[in-house]
Amino acid sequence: MTGTAFLKVLLGLVAAVIGAVVTYYAVIFEGPFPDHPVLRGQNDLALHVAAFLVFSTPLLLLGRWNRTIAALVVFAGMIEIVQIFQVRRNADWGDFVGSVAGIALAALFVMGLRGIRWLVASNKEQTND
């Protein structure tokens, strides 16, 4: 197995584990989430942003941006739809927006990483000439 293939498998496994954790806490977990004083009642929104930032990053590193982003947005929407039917949970557009914001932040982060990689590669080419 080449280094690139191994990295893709590893990123896929990391994304699967994170996706399972996100699904558990978004759909199955019924306990309360602690609220941090700095967040002043916006803990749920911050958790959505953070969860989708962490979940989206390895998926976006794998490539196929259009499909990946579309699938992540659909997944975020499905979480809110499922929460409509749960007694202890409630669906909220703000949570959906927070999830999409996490996806956008992950996309910006990955674009930054790719830009750095491109700069390093072009620098190496210039020094080798």
C-alpha positions in Angstrom: 0.0 0.0 0.0 1.4 3.4 -1.0 1.6 6.3 1.4 -1.2 8.1 -0.4 -3.5 5.1 -0.3 -2.8 4.6 3.4 -3.6 8.2 4.1 -6.9 8.0 2.2 -7.9 4.9 4.2 -6.8 6.5 7.5 -8.8 9.7 6.7 -11.8 7.6 5.8 -11.6 5.7 9.0 -11.2 8.9 11.1 -14.2 10.5 9.3 -16.3 7.3 9.9 -15.5 7.4 13.6 -16.2 11.1 13.9 -19.4 10.7 11.9 -20.6 8.0 14.3 -19.9 10.2 17.3 -21.7 13.2 15.7 -24.7 10.9 14.9 -24.8 9.5 18.4 -24.7 12.9 20.1 -27.1 14.5 17.6 -29.7 11.7 17.5 -29.3 9.1 20.3 -27.8 10.9 23.3 -30.6 12.4 25.6 -28.5 13.9 28.4 -27.9 17.6 28.9 -24.9 19.3 27.4 -23.0 21.5 29.8 -23.2 25.2 29.0 -20.0 27.2 29.3 -20.4 30.7 30.8 -18.5 32.3 27.9 -21.0 30.9 25.4 -24.0 32.4 27.3 -26.6 29.9 26.1 -25.1 29.3 22.7 -23.4 26.0 23.6 -25.5 24.0 21.2 -24.7 26.3 18.3 -20.9 26.1 19.2 -21.1 22.3 19.3 -22.7 22.1 15.9 -20.0 24.3 14.4 -17.2 22.4 16.1 -18.7 18.9 15.3 -19.1 19.7 11.6 -15.7 21.4 11.4 -14.0 18.3 12.8 -16.2 15.9 10.8 -15.9 17.7 7.4 -12.1 18.3 7.5 -11.0 14.6 6.8 -13.8 14.2 4.2 -12.7 17.3 2.4 -9.1 16.3 2.5 -10.1 13.2 0.5 -11.4 15.3 -2.4 -14.6 15.4 -4.4 -15.6 18.7 -2.9 -19.0 19.2 -4.6 -20.4 15.8 -3.6 -18.8 15.9 -0.1 -20.2 19.4 0.7 -23.6 18.5 -0.6 -23.7 15.2 1.4 -22.6 17.0 4.6 -25.3 19.7 4.2 -27.9 17.0 3.6 -26.6 15.1 6.7 -26.9 18.3 8.8 -30.5 18.7 7.6 -31.3 15.1 8.2 -30.2 15.5 11.8 -32.6 18.4 12.3 -35.4 16.5 10.6 -34.9 13.4 12.9 -34.9 15.7 15.9 -38.4 16.9 15.1 -39.7 13.4 16.0 -37.7 13.1 19.2 -39.3 14.0 22.6 -36.2 15.4 24.3 -34.7 17.1 21.3 -35.9 19.9 19.1 -35.0 20.9 15.6 -33.6 24.4 15.1 -32.7 26.3 12.0 -29.9 27.9 14.0 -28.4 24.5 14.6 -28.5 23.8 10.8 -26.8 27.1 10.1 -24.2 26.3 12.7 -23.5 22.9 11.1 -23.2 24.5 7.6 -20.9 27.1 9.1 -18.7 24.3 10.4 -18.6 22.8 6.9 -17.6 26.2 5.5 -14.9 26.6 8.0 -13.5 23.2 7.3 -13.5 24.0 3.6 -11.6 27.2 4.2 -9.1 25.3 6.4 -8.5 22.6 3.8 -8.1 25.2 1.0 -5.5 26.9 3.2 -3.7 23.6 3.7 -3.7 23.0 -0.1 -2.5 26.5 -0.7 0.4 25.9 1.6 1.2 22.6 0.0 1.2 24.3 -3.4 3.5 27.1 -2.2 6.0 24.6 -0.8 5.9 22.5 -4.0 6.4 25.6 -6.2 9.2 26.8 -4.0 11.0 23.4 -4.3 10.7 23.6 -8.1 12.2 27.1 -8.2 15.1 26.1 -6.0 15.8 23.0 -8.2 15.9 25.1 -11.4 
